[in-house]
Amino acid sequence: MIGTENREAPEFVNQGQGRVYGGELSGEAHWSNNGFAYLAYTLSRSERRREGEAWRLFDQDQTHVLSLAASQGLGGGFTVGMRFRLVSGNPVTPISGATYDVRTGVYLPNYGATNSRRDPLFNQLDARAEKEWQIGRGKLAAYVDVQNVYAAKNPEGYRYSFDYSKREAVSGLSLFPNLGLRGEL
């Protein structure tokens, strides 16, 4: 999207191109006592370009996505399950330093090629335990759901020092337990 002069209507004009290609492989298994496992792997590439420019990675490109989910009924209305995800880090535009602007007294970042680097791999394990009761024709369940069980530090951005000489990763959600009730009629 390119902005119009003085933000006149239409404020943005789509003069770019995009392309996405890839494939997915998945499988699932079921066994007795309400047990199942699901595994999926996606390989894809998402690119963008403006007219006259070379193709570059899209901001949200995730080349590799691996997902595994499994659940097992334990009897007596108890069920346990887990989900694991491993994903390519998002593309990022590196900052290679800064230039001091004496007019404003501010350091301005020097950017590298757009989306030419990637954040580290994203990985997360979630777990859930649930107890379900049959109440007439309805159901009531209580559960505990723990997201990011091993508190993986997945960077979701960076914080820079005033002169861009130091960079610190800003991690997403740490271990996050949830208690809940679910009802069905």
C-alpha positions as CSV (number, residue, x, y, z in Angstrom):
1,M,0.0,0.0,0.0
2,I,1.2,3.4,-0.9
3,G,-0.1,6.6,0.8
4,T,-1.6,9.3,-1.4
5,E,-0.4,12.9,-1.2
6,N,-2.0,14.8,1.8
7,R,-3.9,11.7,2.7
8,E,-6.5,12.4,0.0
9,A,-9.1,9.8,-0.9
10,P,-8.4,7.0,-1.6
11,E,-5.9,7.3,1.3
12,F,-4.0,4.1,0.2
13,V,-3.6,2.7,-3.2
14,N,-2.7,-0.9,-3.6
15,Q,0.0,-0.9,-6.3
16,G,1.9,-4.0,-5.1
17,Q,1.9,-7.7,-5.8
18,G,1.9,-10.7,-3.6
19,R,2.4,-14.4,-4.0
20,V,2.1,-17.4,-1.7
21,Y,3.0,-21.0,-2.4
22,G,3.6,-24.1,-0.4
23,G,2.1,-27.4,0.8
24,E,0.9,-29.2,3.9
25,L,1.3,-32.7,5.1
26,S,-0.9,-34.0,7.9
27,G,-2.0,-37.2,9.6
28,E,-4.1,-38.3,12.5
29,A,-4.4,-41.4,14.6
30,H,-7.3,-42.5,16.8
31,W,-7.3,-45.3,19.5
32,S,-9.5,-46.7,22.2
33,N,-10.6,-44.7,25.3
34,N,-11.2,-41.5,23.2
35,G,-7.5,-41.0,22.4
36,F,-6.2,-39.2,19.3
37,A,-3.1,-37.5,17.9
38,Y,-2.8,-35.0,15.1
39,L,0.4,-34.0,13.3
40,A,0.7,-31.3,10.6
41,Y,3.7,-29.7,8.8
42,T,3.4,-26.8,6.5
43,L,6.1,-25.5,4.2
44,S,5.2,-22.1,2.5
45,R,6.6,-18.9,1.2
46,S,4.8,-15.6,1.2
47,E,6.4,-12.7,-0.8
48,R,5.5,-9.1,-1.7
49,R,6.9,-6.5,-4.0
50,R,6.1,-3.0,-5.2
51,E,6.2,-2.1,-8.8
52,G,9.8,-2.0,-10.1
53,E,11.2,-3.6,-6.9
54,A,12.5,-7.1,-6.2
55,W,10.4,-9.7,-4.4
56,R,10.9,-9.7,-0.6
57,L,9.5,-11.8,2.3
58,F,6.1,-10.7,3.6
59,D,6.1,-9.4,7.2
60,Q,4.1,-12.4,8.4
61,D,5.9,-15.2,6.3
62,Q,6.2,-18.4,8.3
63,T,8.1,-20.8,6.1
64,H,7.9,-23.8,8.5
65,V,5.0,-24.6,10.8
66,L,4.9,-27.9,12.8
67,S,2.0,-28.7,15.0
68,L,1.2,-31.7,17.2
69,A,-1.9,-32.2,19.3
70,A,-2.9,-35.2,21.3
71,S,-5.7,-36.1,23.8
72,Q,-6.4,-39.1,25.9
73,G,-9.6,-40.0,27.8
74,L,-8.8,-41.5,31.2
75,G,-12.3,-42.7,32.1
76,G,-14.7,-41.3,34.6
77,G,-15.1,-38.1,32.6
78,F,-11.4,-37.2,32.8
79,T,-9.4,-36.1,29.7
80,V,-5.8,-34.9,29.3
81,G,-4.3,-33.3,26.2
82,M,-1.4,-31.3,24.9
83,R,-0.4,-29.1,21.9
84,F,3.1,-28.4,20.6
85,R,3.9,-25.8,18.0
86,L,7.2,-25.0,16.3
87,V,7.2,-22.1,13.8
88,S,9.8,-20.2,11.8
89,G,10.5,-16.8,13.3
90,N,9.0,-13.8,11.6
91,P,11.1,-11.9,9.1
92,V,12.6,-8.7,10.5
93,T,14.4,-5.7,9.0
94,P,17.8,-5.4,10.8
95,I,19.0,-2.2,12.3
96,S,22.8,-1.9,11.7
97,G,23.4,1.3,13.7
98,A,22.2,4.9,13.9
99,T,23.0,8.4,12.7
100,Y,22.8,11.3,15.1
101,D,20.5,14.1,13.8
102,V,21.9,17.3,15.4
103,R,18.8,19.3,14.3
104,T,16.5,17.2,16.4
105,G,18.9,15.7,19.0
106,V,17.7,12.2,18.1
107,Y,19.4,9.1,16.8
108,L,17.9,7.8,13.6
109,P,18.2,4.0,12.9
110,N,20.1,2.7,9.8
111,Y,18.0,-0.1,8.4
112,G,19.3,-3.1,6.4
113,A,17.4,-4.8,3.6
114,T,13.6,-5.2,4.3
115,N,12.9,-8.5,6.1
116,S,16.4,-9.9,5.4
117,R,16.7,-11.6,8.8
118,R,14.4,-13.8,11.0
119,D,13.5,-13.9,14.6
120,P,14.4,-17.2,16.3
121,L,12.1,-20.2,16.1
122,F,8.8,-19.9,18.0
123,N,8.0,-22.9,20.1
124,Q,5.4,-23.6,22.7
125,L,3.8,-26.5,24.6
126,D,0.3,-26.2,26.0
127,A,-1.4,-28.8,28.3
128,R,-5.0,-29.3,29.4
129,A,-6.8,-31.5,31.9
130,E,-10.6,-31.7,32.1
131,K,-13.3,-33.4,34.1
132,E,-16.8,-33.6,32.5
133,W,-20.1,-34.5,34.2
134,Q,-23.3,-35.5,32.5
135,I,-26.3,-33.6,33.9
136,G,-29.5,-34.8,32.4
137,R,-29.3,-34.0,28.7
138,G,-26.5,-31.4,29.3
139,K,-22.9,-31.5,30.2
140,L,-20.7,-29.5,32.6
141,A,-16.9,-29.6,32.5
142,A,-14.2,-28.0,34.7
143,Y,-10.7,-27.6,33.2
144,V,-7.2,-26.3,33.8
145,D,-5.4,-25.2,30.7
146,V,-1.7,-24.2,30.9
147,Q,-0.3,-22.3,28.0
148,N,3.5,-22.2,27.4
149,V,4.1,-25.0,30.0
150,Y,7.9,-24.6,29.9
151,A,7.9,-20.8,29.8
152,A,9.6,-20.5,26.4
153,K,11.0,-17.0,25.8
154,N,9.7,-16.3,22.3
155,P,10.8,-12.9,21.1
156,E,7.9,-10.8,19.7
157,G,9.9,-7.7,19.1
158,Y,12.9,-5.7,20.2
159,R,13.6,-2.7,22.5
160,Y,16.6,-0.6,21.5
161,S,18.7,1.8,23.5
162,F,18.4,5.5,22.6
163,D,21.3,5.3,20.2
164,Y,20.5,1.8,18.8
165,S,23.8,0.4,20.1
166,K,22.0,-2.2,22.3
167,R,19.1,-4.5,21.5
168,E,16.9,-6.4,24.0
169,A,14.3,-9.0,23.0
170,V,10.8,-8.5,24.2
171,S,9.3,-11.9,24.9
172,G,5.6,-12.8,24.6
173,L,3.5,-14.5,27.2
174,S,5.2,-16.6,29.8
175,L,3.6,-19.6,31.6
176,F,-0.1,-18.8,31.7
177,P,-2.6,-21.1,33.6
178,N,-6.3,-20.9,33.1
179,L,-9.2,-22.4,35.1
180,G,-12.6,-22.6,33.5
181,L,-16.0,-24.1,33.2
182,R,-17.7,-25.3,30.1
183,G,-21.4,-26.1,29.7
184,E,-23.4,-27.8,26.9
185,L,-27.1,-28.1,26.5
